[in-house]
Amino acid sequence: MGIDWSNLFKRYKNLWVALKDDEKTVIASGRTAKLTWDKARKKGALNPILAHIPGKLISYVGGQR
């Protein structure tokens, strides 16, 4: 089942986020992946999930050719 990140988009668009294992809870955010990773590690996260939240939401259905 997919995870609804629409709330993340509203707050973190154009930023990187570090997430807990539940893939919903934000540990840290920043302009770069490295900055975000470092912030999350300082907060005690051993292996956070990094994701970039886009500046614009677009629909996508399908795969690559």
Contacts in CASP RR format, 6 or more apart in sequence:
PFRMAT RR
TARGET T0000
AUTHOR 0000-0000-0000
METHOD contacts of the structure
MODEL  1
MGIDWSNLFKRYKNLWVALKDDEKTVIASGRTAKLTWDKARKKGALNPIL
AHIPGKLISYVGGQR
3 23 0 8 1.000
3 24 0 8 1.000
5 53 0 8 1.000
6 57 0 8 1.000
8 17 0 8 1.000
8 26 0 8 1.000
8 53 0 8 1.000
9 53 0 8 1.000
9 54 0 8 1.000
9 55 0 8 1.000
9 57 0 8 1.000
12 26 0 8 1.000
12 29 0 8 1.000
12 53 0 8 1.000
13 53 0 8 1.000
13 54 0 8 1.000
13 55 0 8 1.000
13 56 0 8 1.000
14 53 0 8 1.000
14 54 0 8 1.000
14 55 0 8 1.000
15 29 0 8 1.000
15 30 0 8 1.000
15 31 0 8 1.000
15 36 0 8 1.000
15 52 0 8 1.000
15 53 0 8 1.000
16 29 0 8 1.000
16 30 0 8 1.000
16 31 0 8 1.000
16 32 0 8 1.000
16 33 0 8 1.000
16 35 0 8 1.000
16 36 0 8 1.000
16 50 0 8 1.000
16 51 0 8 1.000
16 52 0 8 1.000
16 53 0 8 1.000
17 26 0 8 1.000
17 28 0 8 1.000
17 29 0 8 1.000
17 30 0 8 1.000
17 36 0 8 1.000
17 50 0 8 1.000
17 51 0 8 1.000
17 52 0 8 1.000
17 53 0 8 1.000
18 26 0 8 1.000
18 27 0 8 1.000
18 28 0 8 1.000
18 29 0 8 1.000
18 36 0 8 1.000
18 37 0 8 1.000
18 39 0 8 1.000
18 40 0 8 1.000
18 45 0 8 1.000
18 48 0 8 1.000
18 49 0 8 1.000
18 50 0 8 1.000
19 25 0 8 1.000
19 26 0 8 1.000
19 27 0 8 1.000
19 48 0 8 1.000
19 49 0 8 1.000
19 50 0 8 1.000
19 51 0 8 1.000
20 27 0 8 1.000
20 45 0 8 1.000
20 48 0 8 1.000
20 49 0 8 1.000
21 49 0 8 1.000
23 49 0 8 1.000
27 39 0 8 1.000
27 40 0 8 1.000
27 43 0 8 1.000
27 45 0 8 1.000
27 48 0 8 1.000
28 36 0 8 1.000
28 39 0 8 1.000
28 40 0 8 1.000
28 43 0 8 1.000
28 45 0 8 1.000
28 48 0 8 1.000
29 36 0 8 1.000
29 39 0 8 1.000
30 36 0 8 1.000
30 39 0 8 1.000
33 50 0 8 1.000
33 52 0 8 1.000
36 50 0 8 1.000
37 48 0 8 1.000
37 50 0 8 1.000
40 48 0 8 1.000
41 48 0 8 1.000
END
